[in-house]
Amino acid sequence: AVKLLNLSDALTSVVDMNTVVDEFWTTAKQEMDFHHEAACAKRFKKTYQDVKYINAPEILDEYTTHRVLAMEYIGGIEIDDTEQLDRQGYDRAEISKKLAYNYINQIIEVGFFHADPHSGNLRIDNGQIVWIDFGMMGELNSRDRDLMKQGVKSIVNENTPLLVETILTLGLCKREIDYSKFTVEMDRFMNKYVNMSLEEIDLPAMVQDMFTICHQYAIMLPKGISMLARSLVTIEGTMRVLDPKVNILSVLSSYKSELLHINWNRKLRSVAVRGAESFEDMLDLPIQAKYLMDAIQKGHVKVNLNLLGSETPLANLDRMINRIVVCILIASLLLGSSILCTTELKPEFLGIPLIGFFGFMIAFAMSLWLFVKMLFLHQKNKPF
């Protein structure tokens, strides 16, 4: 429970909660419409119809309505009933690995995954892992699916630059970030877990660390990540019940060969599309260059220079200039008051013009205030 709460806090930092609430509301409405759940169940069953160890209930369309869902009865054993599984001779470690392998496939290959994979929605029947309750399903488009695969590949291969590129492409930066510092932070994240065996890695803690870094650099992740992160934590808990020595990351090592496989058809199509777009842009270059030259000649071109990491030096320069201005004001007051003291301007105080006396007092107070500021407050790095 504590891990889930910590993950919830991290999610709040990097995911727009308004979109998350909208996502939950949409999901709730879909769960109340059994036609939607029936369609998801049929889609899932069709997707994995050729996988011998995965199954889902058959939907009875003739009896299914918006308020009634009719499906085939699934018996078998609840996946967390370890005693019954042992009595029936099942290998719980094998079940756990196959469950993780299938779930990874749902996310990064199919892009259609069960978003509520707790033990109550999984049963073992006739040597198959049977998924039930398809009211809450997550879906990733082709772009996000490729990015998820790229992110998994970067973690498996310990490729920090690729992981940085994936996060920055997947997320939305709310402010400018220092790319070099962000890369160093992600390198620390990678080094923290690379020295651990996959069995030792705590997935909820790893996800929380990732979200904390994203929050630090104001990187907002897509709303679907909240559902995916929650489901990963859930499936991890389900696997731990089956076999405490197996986690979903350890299964990634056996999935590595498929991650490294290149889909040449998709790659060639992508190259062809980008080549066509580049050719069109190249044709526009002479026109754009002409517009740029015209703008330069008319003085319409402005260049904004933003130096990352320059905030502290600029703040120090601003404080120094403020102190110089105060010193000039003090010197002016002293000079003006001294000139007034050479006159016989009335009224007088202690034999000198009263206005000159006030000028000396104000200059003295400002000098004392400046001295205190420079002596004490400068050490606390407070703005001047």
C-alpha positions in Angstrom: 0.0 0.0 0.0 2.8 2.4 0.9 4.4 1.8 -2.5 1.2 2.5 -4.3 0.7 5.7 -2.3 4.3 6.8 -3.1 3.7 6.1 -6.8 0.5 8.0 -6.6 2.4 11.1 -5.2 4.9 10.8 -8.0 2.2 10.5 -10.6 0.6 13.6 -9.3 3.8 15.5 -9.9 4.2 14.5 -13.6 0.8 13.7 -14.9 -1.9 16.3 -15.4 -4.5 15.2 -12.9 -7.3 16.8 -14.9 -6.6 14.6 -17.8 -6.3 11.6 -15.4 -9.7 12.3 -13.9 -11.1 12.6 -17.4 -9.5 9.3 -18.2 -11.0 7.6 -15.1 -14.4 9.1 -16.0 -14.2 7.8 -19.5 -13.1 4.4 -18.3 -15.9 4.3 -15.7 -18.5 5.0 -18.4 -17.0 2.3 -20.6 -17.1 -0.2 -17.7 -20.8 0.6 -17.3 -21.5 -0.2 -20.9 -21.1 -4.0 -21.3 -21.1 -3.7 -25.1 -17.8 -2.0 -24.8 -16.4 -4.7 -22.4 -17.7 -7.4 -24.7 -15.9 -5.8 -27.7 -12.7 -5.6 -25.7 -12.9 -9.2 -24.7 -13.5 -10.4 -28.2 -10.6 -8.2 -29.5 -8.3 -9.6 -26.8 -9.3 -13.2 -27.5 -8.8 -12.8 -31.2 -5.4 -11.2 -30.7 -4.1 -14.2 -28.7 -6.1 -17.0 -30.3 -2.9 -18.6 -31.6 -1.1 -18.4 -28.2 -1.7 -21.7 -26.6 -1.2 -20.6 -23.0 -3.4 -17.5 -23.1 -7.2 -17.5 -23.2 -10.2 -15.3 -22.6 -13.9 -16.1 -22.1 -16.2 -16.5 -25.2 -18.8 -13.7 -25.4 -22.4 -14.7 -26.0 -23.6 -11.9 -28.2 -27.2 -13.0 -28.3 -27.6 -12.5 -24.5 -25.4 -9.4 -24.1 -26.9 -5.9 -23.8 -25.7 -2.5 -22.5 -26.6 -3.7 -18.9 -26.0 -7.5 -19.2 -22.8 -9.2 -20.1 -23.1 -12.9 -21.0 -20.0 -15.0 -21.4 -18.8 -18.6 -21.1 -18.1 -19.8 -17.6 -14.5 -20.0 -16.6 -13.7 -22.4 -13.8 -10.1 -23.4 -13.0 -8.0 -22.0 -10.2 -7.5 -18.4 -9.0 -4.0 -17.4 -9.9 -3.1 -16.5 -6.3 -4.3 -19.8 -4.9 -0.8 -21.2 -4.7 -1.7 -24.2 -2.6 -4.2 -25.4 -5.2 -1.8 -24.7 -8.0 0.9 -26.8 -6.3 -1.6 -29.7 -5.7 -2.5 -29.6 -9.4 1.2 -29.8 -10.3 1.5 -26.4 -11.9 4.9 -24.7 -12.1 4.2 -21.3 -10.5 7.6 -19.9 -11.8 6.6 -20.8 -15.3 3.2 -19.3 -15.0 4.7 -16.1 -13.6 7.2 -15.8 -16.5 4.6 -16.5 -19.1 2.2 -13.9 -17.5 4.9 -11.3 -17.6 6.0 -12.2 -21.1 2.4 -11.9 -22.3 1.9 -8.6 -20.5 5.0 -7.1 -22.1 3.7 -8.2 -25.5 0.4 -6.5 -24.8 2.1 -3.2 -24.1 4.9 -2.9 -26.6 3.8 -5.1 -29.4 0.0 -5.0 -29.5 -0.6 -1.7 -27.8 -3.8 -3.0 -26.2 -3.3 -4.1 -22.6 -5.3 -5.1 -19.6 -5.2 -2.2 -17.2 -6.4 -4.0 -14.1 -4.3 -7.2 -13.9 -4.9 -8.1 -10.3 -5.2 -11.7 -9.2 -9.0 -11.6 -9.2 -9.0 -11.1 -13.0 -6.7 -14.0 -13.7 -7.4 -17.7 -13.5 -5.5 -20.9 -14.5 -7.7 -23.3 -16.4 -6.7 -26.4 -18.4 -3.1 -25.3 -18.5 -3.9 -21.8 -19.8 -3.7 -18.3 -18.2 -7.3 -16.9 -18.6 -7.8 -13.2 -18.5 -11.2 -11.9 -17.5 -13.0 -8.6 -16.8 -12.1 -6.4 -19.8 -13.9 -3.3 -18.6 -10.6 -1.3 -18.1 -8.3 -1.6 -21.0 -5.4 0.6 -22.0 -4.4 1.4 -25.6 -1.2 2.9 -27.0 -1.0 4.3 -30.5 1.8 3.2 -32.9 4.0 6.2 -31.9 3.7 5.7 -28.1 4.2 1.9 -28.6 7.4 2.5 -30.5 8.6 4.9 -27.8 7.7 2.4 -25.1 9.7 -0.3 -27.0 12.6 2.2 -27.4 12.5 3.0 -23.6 12.6 -0.7 -22.7 15.4 -1.2 -25.1 17.4 1.6 -23.6 17.0 0.2 -20.1 17.9 -3.3 -21.1 20.9 -2.1 -23.1 21.9 0.5 -20.4 21.7 3.2 -23.1 21.2 6.5 -21.2 21.2 8.9 -24.2 18.4 6.7 -25.8 16.4 6.8 -22.6 16.7 10.6 -22.4 15.6 10.9 -26.0 12.6 8.7 -25.3 11.4 10.6 -22.3 11.8 14.0 -24.0 9.9 12.7 -27.0 7.2 11.0 -25.0 6.7 13.8 -22.5 5.8 17.5 -22.7 8.4 19.9 -21.3 6.6 22.7 -19.3 9.7 24.8 -19.2 13.2 24.8 -20.8 15.5 22.2 -19.3 19.2 21.9 -19.1 19.8 18.9 -21.4 23.2 18.1 -19.9 22.0 18.1 -16.3 19.0 16.0 -17.2 21.2 13.5 -18.9 23.5 13.3 -15.9 20.4 12.8 -13.7 19.2 10.0 -15.9 22.7 8.5 -15.9 22.5 8.4 -12.1 19.1 6.7 -12.3 20.5 4.1 -14.7 23.6 3.5 -12.6 21.5 3.0 -9.5 19.7 0.0 -11.0 22.3 -1.3 -13.4 24.4 -2.8 -10.6 21.4 -4.6 -9.2 20.3 -8.0 -10.4 16.9 -8.0 -12.1 15.4 -10.0 -9.1 16.5 -7.2 -6.7 15.0 -4.3 -8.5 11.8 -2.9 -6.9 9.7 -1.9 -9.9 7.4 0.5 -8.0 10.4 2.3 -6.6 12.0 2.4 -10.0 8.9 3.9 -11.5 8.7 6.4 -8.7 12.3 7.5 -9.2 11.7 8.0 -12.9 8.6 10.2 -12.2 10.5 12.2 -9.5 13.2 13.1 -12.1 10.5 14.1 -14.6 8.8 16.3 -12.0 12.1 17.9 -11.1 12.5 19.0 -14.8 8.8 19.8 -15.3 8.3 17.0 -17.9 4.6 16.2 -18.2 3.9 12.6 -19.3 0.9 11.5 -21.4 -2.3 10.6 -19.5 -2.0 6.9 -20.6 1.2 6.6 -18.6 -0.8 6.8 -15.4 -2.9 3.8 -16.3 0.2 1.9 -17.5 2.3 2.7 -14.4 -0.5 1.5 -12.1 -1.1 -1.7 -14.1 2.7 -2.5 -14.0 2.7 -2.2 -10.3 -0.3 -4.4 -10.1 1.0 -7.1 -12.4 4.3 -7.0 -10.4 2.4 -7.8 -7.2 0.5 -10.6 -8.9 3.8 -12.2 -10.1 5.4 -11.9 -6.7 2.6 -14.0 -5.2 3.3 -16.7 -7.8 7.0 -16.6 -7.5 8.9 -14.1 -5.3 12.1 -14.6 -7.3 10.6 -13.5 -10.6 9.7 -10.0 -11.6 8.6 -8.4 -14.9 12.1 -6.8 -15.5 13.8 -10.2 -15.3 11.5 -11.4 -18.1 12.6 -8.4 -20.2 16.0 -10.1 -20.5 14.5 -13.0 -22.4 12.4 -10.5 -24.5 15.6 -8.6 -25.5 16.0 -10.4 -28.8 12.6 -9.3 -30.0 13.2 -5.8 -28.9 16.4 -5.7 -31.0 14.5 -7.1 -34.0 14.0 -4.5 -36.7 10.7 -4.4 -38.6 12.2 -3.6 -42.0 8.9 -3.1 -43.7 7.9 -0.4 -41.2 11.4 1.1 -41.3 11.4 1.3 -45.1 8.0 3.0 -45.1 9.2 5.4 -42.5 12.3 6.2 -44.5 10.3 6.7 -47.7 7.8 9.1 -46.0 10.6 11.1 -44.4 12.5 11.2 -47.7 9.4 12.6 -49.5 8.9 15.2 -46.7 12.6 16.2 -46.9 12.4 16.6 -50.7 9.4 18.9 -50.4 11.2 21.0 -47.7 14.2 21.2 -50.0 12.1 22.6 -52.8 10.8 25.3 -50.4 14.3 26.3 -49.2 15.0 29.0 -52.0 11.7 30.7 -51.2 12.3 30.6 -47.5 15.8 32.0 -48.0 14.4 34.8 -50.0 11.9 35.7 -47.3 14.6 35.6 -44.7 16.9 38.0 -46.7 14.0 40.4 -47.2 13.2 40.3 -43.5 16.9 41.0 -42.7 17.1 43.9 -45.1 13.9 45.5 -43.6 15.2 45.0 -40.0 12.4 42.6 -39.1 14.7 39.8 -37.9 15.2 39.5 -34.1 17.4 37.0 -32.3 16.5 35.9 -28.8 19.5 34.5 -26.9 18.7 32.3 -23.9 21.7 30.9 -22.0 20.7 27.9 -19.9 22.3 28.0 -16.4 22.8 31.8 -16.5 20.2 32.6 -13.9 22.6 32.7 -10.9 25.3 34.9 -12.6 22.7 37.3 -13.8 21.1 37.5 -10.3 24.5 38.2 -8.8 25.2 40.9 -11.4 21.8 42.5 -10.6 22.6 42.6 -6.9 26.0 44.2 -7.6 24.4 46.9 -9.8 21.8 47.6 -7.1 24.6 48.1 -4.6 26.5 50.5 -6.9 23.3 52.5 -7.4 22.9 52.8 -3.6 26.5 53.9 -3.2 26.0 56.6 -5.8 22.9 57.8 -4.0 24.8 57.9 -0.7 27.7 59.8 -2.3 25.2 62.3 -3.9 23.5 62.8 -0.5 26.8 63.4 1.2 28.0 65.8 -1.5 24.7 67.7 -1.6 24.5 68.0 2.2 28.1 69.2 2.4 27.4 72.0 -0.2 24.3 73.0 1.8 26.4 73.2 5.0 28.5 76.0 3.4 25.4 78.2 3.1 23.4 80.1 5.7 20.1 78.4 4.7 17.5 78.6 7.5 16.3 76.8 9.7 19.5 75.6 11.3 20.4 72.7 13.7 23.7 72.6 15.6 24.8 75.5 13.5 24.2 73.9 10.1 21.2 74.0 7.8 18.5 71.6 8.9 18.0 70.1 5.4 21.8 69.4 5.2 21.6 67.7 8.6 18.8 65.4 7.4 20.8 64.6 4.3 23.7 63.5 6.4 21.4 61.3 8.5 19.8 59.7 5.5 23.2 59.0 4.0 24.4 57.5 7.3 21.3 55.2 7.5 21.7 54.0 4.0 25.4 53.3 4.5 24.6 51.3 7.7 21.8 49.4 5.9 24.2 48.6 3.0 26.9 47.5 5.4 24.6 45.1 7.2 23.3 43.7 3.9 26.8 43.0 2.6 28.1 41.7 5.8 25.3 39.3 7.0 22.7 38.7 4.3 25.1 38.0 1.5 26.1 34.8 3.2 22.6 33.5 2.9 22.4 34.2 -0.8 19.3 36.4 -0.4 18.4 38.8 -3.2 19.5 42.4 -2.5 
